[in-house]
């Protein structure tokens, strides 16, 4: 079987070529976007390893027309793929369920520490030659209750980080991991939100189930100084409500590596901001900290992400089965 891996930048290109050479697999690595793949290329390959944010019905129909049988996404989430259409067209899908939970958890920790001690806010003051000291004393992490929604591999890693810093850690997950009970207390969502000083979102996004689940109604009983960190998916949070709560001083801060409509902006230098809510969020810096989906931008995470994608291809090629197949 022949495959083509489309990569987004030179760093990923180097890593992908290195792993392909080491594993001696029949994969062409190309720096390009899926939207630019040619008819000739589609006819030449049976599998695509990609990174696109929108694998829709039209694209999948095009794949099927040319005999593409497998699509491997270099991501954990797969809400950007029309799975119903993929099944209809006989295209099998695999993802990377976990690559470096530490990378995402570290960014969540960094955003939380920044907002808790108002590091960016004070640095911004200094940049504007305001050398005043804070009016209110800060709270140390060991005196905070940290709530975590979603306790998979990333959420559990975050729990260990904050537990190590001395915080009281509470969390919600559909299933309970007995190992986590040593460092946190499981609760329902409402109790987690009500008790938290810092709230981390590590949930998977399920379109028909938890779209905009974090909204002003859910947060009505939250602490006034609550800090919310989202390194999961932008669609989980109603950013308009977050902006409103911060403007009304009903929220302590919001840090996010993800936001709705991000595919229209990420990777672009000074794009035109077409969504008013994003414009408002940017203007609320440094009470709102947005980063450009860089949670996985570590050496270890990139290598693992690419390697698991290639291993998925190898499993499909050799066994016509893949342990990470989405069914």
C-alpha positions as CSV (number, residue, x, y, z in Angstrom):
1,X,0.0,0.0,0.0
2,X,1.2,3.5,-0.8
3,X,0.4,6.5,1.4
4,X,0.9,10.2,1.3
5,X,1.5,12.3,4.5
6,X,0.8,16.0,4.2
7,X,2.6,18.1,6.8
8,X,2.1,21.7,7.9
9,X,5.7,23.0,8.4
10,X,9.4,22.3,8.0
11,X,9.8,20.9,11.5
12,X,7.1,18.3,10.9
13,X,8.6,17.6,7.5
14,X,12.0,16.7,8.9
15,X,10.5,14.5,11.7
16,X,8.2,12.7,9.3
17,X,10.9,12.0,6.7
18,X,13.2,10.7,9.5
19,X,10.5,8.3,10.8
20,X,9.5,7.1,7.3
21,X,13.1,6.3,6.5
22,X,13.7,4.5,9.9
23,X,10.5,2.4,9.5
24,X,11.1,1.9,5.7
25,X,7.4,2.4,4.8
26,X,6.0,3.4,1.5
27,X,4.8,6.9,2.4
28,X,5.6,10.1,0.5
29,X,6.0,13.1,2.8
30,X,4.9,16.4,1.4
31,X,4.6,19.9,2.8
32,X,1.2,20.9,1.6
33,X,-2.5,21.1,2.5
34,X,-5.1,18.5,1.7
35,X,-7.1,21.0,-0.3
36,X,-4.2,21.2,-2.7
37,X,-3.8,17.4,-3.3
38,X,-4.1,16.7,-7.0
39,X,-6.2,14.1,-8.9
40,X,-3.0,12.4,-10.0
41,X,-1.8,12.0,-6.4
42,X,-5.2,10.7,-5.2
43,X,-5.1,8.1,-7.9
44,X,-1.6,7.0,-6.9
45,X,-2.2,6.4,-3.2
46,X,-4.5,4.3,-1.1
47,X,-4.0,6.1,2.2
48,X,-3.7,9.7,3.3
49,X,-2.2,10.8,6.6
50,X,-3.3,14.4,7.2
51,X,-3.9,17.3,9.5
52,X,-6.9,19.2,7.9
53,X,-9.5,20.7,10.2
54,X,-12.4,19.9,7.8
55,X,-12.6,16.4,6.3
56,X,-16.1,16.8,5.0
57,X,-18.4,14.8,2.8
58,X,-17.3,16.4,-0.5
59,X,-13.6,15.8,0.3
60,X,-14.3,12.2,1.3
61,X,-16.4,11.6,-1.8
62,X,-13.4,12.8,-3.8
63,X,-11.1,10.5,-1.9
64,X,-13.4,7.5,-2.6
65,X,-13.7,8.3,-6.3
66,X,-9.9,7.8,-6.6
67,X,-9.7,4.7,-4.4
68,X,-8.5,6.1,-1.1
69,X,-9.3,3.5,1.5
70,X,-7.8,4.9,4.7
71,X,-7.5,8.4,6.3
72,X,-5.3,8.8,9.3
73,X,-5.7,12.0,11.2
74,X,-2.8,13.4,13.2
75,X,-5.0,14.5,16.0
76,X,-6.7,13.0,19.1
77,X,-10.1,14.7,18.3
78,X,-12.0,13.6,15.2
79,X,-15.0,15.8,15.3
80,X,-13.7,17.5,12.1
81,X,-14.2,14.3,10.1
82,X,-17.6,13.4,8.7
83,X,-17.6,9.8,10.0
84,X,-21.0,9.0,8.6
85,X,-19.8,10.0,5.1
86,X,-16.6,8.1,5.6
87,X,-18.5,4.9,6.5
88,X,-20.8,5.4,3.5
89,X,-17.8,5.7,1.1
90,X,-15.9,2.8,2.7
91,X,-13.0,5.0,4.0
92,X,-11.6,3.8,7.3
93,X,-10.5,6.4,9.8
94,X,-7.8,6.2,12.6
95,X,-6.6,8.8,15.0
96,X,-3.9,9.4,17.6
97,X,-5.6,8.8,20.9
98,X,-2.7,10.0,23.0
99,X,0.7,11.3,22.1
100,X,2.1,13.5,24.9
101,X,-0.4,14.3,27.5
102,X,2.4,16.2,29.3
103,X,2.6,18.7,26.5
104,X,-1.0,19.8,26.8
105,X,-1.1,19.6,30.6
106,X,2.0,21.8,30.8
107,X,0.4,24.5,28.7
108,X,-2.7,24.3,30.9
109,X,-0.5,24.7,34.0
110,X,1.3,27.6,32.4
111,X,-1.9,29.5,31.5
112,X,-3.3,28.8,35.0
113,X,-0.2,30.0,36.8
114,X,0.0,33.1,34.6
115,X,-3.6,34.1,35.2
116,X,-3.5,33.2,38.9
117,X,-0.5,35.5,39.5
118,X,-1.5,37.9,36.7
119,X,2.0,37.6,35.2
120,X,1.0,38.8,31.7
121,X,-1.1,41.6,33.2
122,X,1.8,42.9,35.3
123,X,4.3,42.5,32.5
124,X,2.0,44.5,30.3
125,X,1.8,47.2,32.9
126,X,5.6,47.4,32.9
127,X,5.7,47.5,29.1
128,X,3.4,50.6,29.4
129,X,5.7,52.0,32.1
130,X,3.2,51.4,34.9
131,X,5.2,50.1,37.9
132,X,2.4,49.9,40.4
133,X,2.0,47.0,42.7
134,X,-1.2,44.8,42.8
135,X,-4.1,46.1,44.9
136,X,-4.9,42.6,46.0
137,X,-2.7,39.8,47.3
138,X,-2.5,36.6,45.2
139,X,-3.6,33.1,46.2
140,X,-0.9,30.4,46.2
141,X,-1.8,27.2,44.2
142,X,-1.6,25.2,47.4
143,X,-4.5,27.3,48.8
144,X,-6.6,26.7,45.6
145,X,-9.1,24.1,44.7
146,X,-8.5,23.0,41.1
147,X,-11.3,21.4,39.2
148,X,-10.8,19.3,36.1
149,X,-13.5,18.4,33.6
150,X,-12.3,15.3,31.7
151,X,-9.8,12.9,33.4
152,X,-8.4,11.0,30.5
153,X,-4.6,10.9,30.0
154,X,-4.3,14.7,29.7
155,X,-6.6,15.5,32.6
156,X,-5.0,13.0,34.8
157,X,-1.6,14.4,34.1
158,X,-2.9,17.9,35.0
159,X,-4.3,16.5,38.2
160,X,-0.8,15.1,39.1
161,X,0.8,18.5,38.4
162,X,-1.6,20.5,40.6
163,X,-1.5,17.8,43.3
164,X,2.3,18.1,43.4
165,X,1.9,21.9,43.9
166,X,-0.3,21.2,46.9
167,X,-3.7,22.1,45.5
168,X,-6.9,20.4,46.4
169,X,-7.9,18.6,43.2
170,X,-11.5,17.7,42.3
171,X,-12.8,16.5,39.0
172,X,-15.5,15.0,36.8
173,X,-15.3,12.1,34.4
174,X,-17.8,9.6,33.0
175,X,-15.7,6.8,34.4
176,X,-13.6,6.6,37.5
177,X,-10.0,5.7,37.5
178,X,-9.1,4.2,40.9
179,X,-5.5,5.5,40.5
180,X,-6.8,9.1,40.3
181,X,-8.7,8.7,43.6
182,X,-5.3,8.9,45.4
183,X,-4.9,12.5,44.3
184,X,-8.4,13.9,43.6
185,X,-12.0,13.6,44.5
186,X,-14.6,12.8,41.9
187,X,-17.7,15.0,41.8
188,X,-20.5,15.9,39.4
189,X,-20.0,18.9,37.1
190,X,-22.0,21.4,39.1
191,X,-20.1,20.7,42.3
192,X,-16.7,20.9,40.5
193,X,-17.6,24.3,39.1
194,X,-19.0,25.7,42.3
195,X,-16.0,24.7,44.4
196,X,-13.2,25.5,41.9
197,X,-10.8,28.4,42.0
198,X,-9.2,27.2,38.8
199,X,-11.2,25.1,36.3
200,X,-9.4,23.0,33.6
201,X,-11.3,21.7,30.6
202,X,-9.8,18.5,29.2
203,X,-13.0,17.0,27.7
204,X,-13.5,15.6,24.3
205,X,-15.8,17.6,22.1
206,X,-19.0,15.7,21.0
207,X,-21.0,17.9,18.7
208,X,-24.5,16.8,19.6
209,X,-23.7,16.5,23.3
210,X,-21.5,19.2,24.8
211,X,-21.4,22.1,22.4
212,X,-21.0,25.3,24.4
213,X,-21.4,23.3,27.7
214,X,-19.4,26.0,29.5
215,X,-21.7,28.9,29.5
216,X,-23.0,31.6,31.8
217,X,-25.9,29.5,33.0
218,X,-23.5,26.6,34.0
219,X,-21.2,29.2,35.7
220,X,-23.9,31.1,37.6
221,X,-22.8,29.6,41.0
222,X,-19.1,29.8,40.2
223,X,-16.7,31.8,42.3
224,X,-16.3,35.4,41.1
225,X,-12.6,35.0,40.7
226,X,-12.8,31.6,38.9
227,X,-10.0,31.1,36.3
228,X,-11.0,28.8,33.4
229,X,-8.4,27.1,31.2
230,X,-9.4,25.4,27.9
231,X,-6.8,23.3,26.1
232,X,-9.4,20.8,24.7
233,X,-11.7,22.2,22.0
234,X,-13.0,25.7,21.4
235,X,-16.6,24.5,20.7
236,X,-16.9,23.4,24.4
237,X,-17.0,27.0,25.6
238,X,-19.4,29.8,24.7
239,X,-16.7,32.5,24.3
240,X,-19.4,35.2,24.0
241,X,-20.5,34.3,27.6
242,X,-16.9,34.3,28.8
243,X,-16.4,37.8,27.4
244,X,-19.5,39.0,29.0
245,X,-18.7,37.6,32.4
246,X,-15.2,39.0,32.4
247,X,-16.5,42.4,31.3
248,X,-18.9,42.3,34.3
249,X,-16.0,41.1,36.6
250,X,-17.8,37.9,37.2
251,X,-14.9,35.8,36.2
252,X,-11.2,36.0,37.1
253,X,-9.7,35.1,33.8
254,X,-9.8,32.8,30.8
255,X,-6.9,31.1,29.1
256,X,-7.4,29.0,26.0
257,X,-5.2,27.3,23.4
258,X,-8.3,26.6,21.3
259,X,-11.3,28.6,20.1
260,X,-14.2,28.3,17.7
261,X,-13.5,29.1,14.1
262,X,-9.8,28.8,14.8
263,X,-9.1,27.1,11.5
264,X,-9.8,30.4,9.8
265,X,-6.9,32.1,11.7
266,X,-4.3,29.6,13.0
267,X,-1.1,29.7,11.0
268,X,-1.9,33.1,9.5
269,X,0.0,36.3,10.1
270,X,-2.4,39.2,10.9
271,X,-5.6,37.7,9.3
272,X,-8.8,39.8,9.1
273,X,-10.8,39.0,12.2
274,X,-14.3,38.2,10.9
275,X,-15.9,37.1,14.2
276,X,-16.8,39.8,16.6
277,X,-16.5,37.6,19.7
278,X,-12.9,36.8,18.9
279,X,-12.1,40.5,18.4
280,X,-13.6,41.2,21.8
281,X,-11.7,38.4,23.4
282,X,-8.4,39.6,22.0
283,X,-9.1,43.1,23.3
284,X,-9.6,41.7,26.8
285,X,-5.9,40.6,26.9
286,X,-4.4,40.0,29.5
287,X,-7.6,38.9,31.3
288,X,-8.1,36.6,28.4
289,X,-5.0,34.8,27.2
290,X,-5.3,33.0,23.8
291,X,-2.6,30.9,22.3
292,X,-2.6,29.6,18.7
293,X,-3.3,25.8,19.3
294,X,0.3,25.2,20.4
295,X,-0.4,22.5,23.0
296,X,1.3,19.8,21.0
297,X,4.2,22.1,19.9
298,X,6.9,20.2,21.7
299,X,9.7,18.1,20.3
300,X,8.4,14.9,22.1
301,X,4.8,15.5,21.2
302,X,5.5,16.1,17.5
303,X,7.6,13.0,17.2
304,X,5.1,10.9,19.0
305,X,2.2,12.3,17.0
306,X,3.9,11.6,13.6
307,X,5.2,8.2,14.7
308,X,1.8,6.9,15.9
309,X,0.2,8.2,12.7
310,X,2.7,6.2,10.6
311,X,2.2,3.1,12.9
312,X,-1.5,3.4,12.2
313,X,-0.7,3.3,8.5
314,X,1.5,0.2,9.0
315,X,-1.2,-1.6,10.9
316,X,-3.8,-1.0,8.1
317,X,-1.2,-2.0,5.5
318,X,-0.2,-5.3,7.2
319,X,-3.3,-6.4,9.0
320,X,-6.1,-4.4,7.4
321,X,-6.9,-3.6,11.0
322,X,-5.8,-0.7,13.3
323,X,-5.9,-0.5,17.1
324,X,-6.7,3.2,16.8
325,X,-9.5,2.9,14.2
326,X,-12.6,5.0,14.8
327,X,-15.6,2.8,14.4
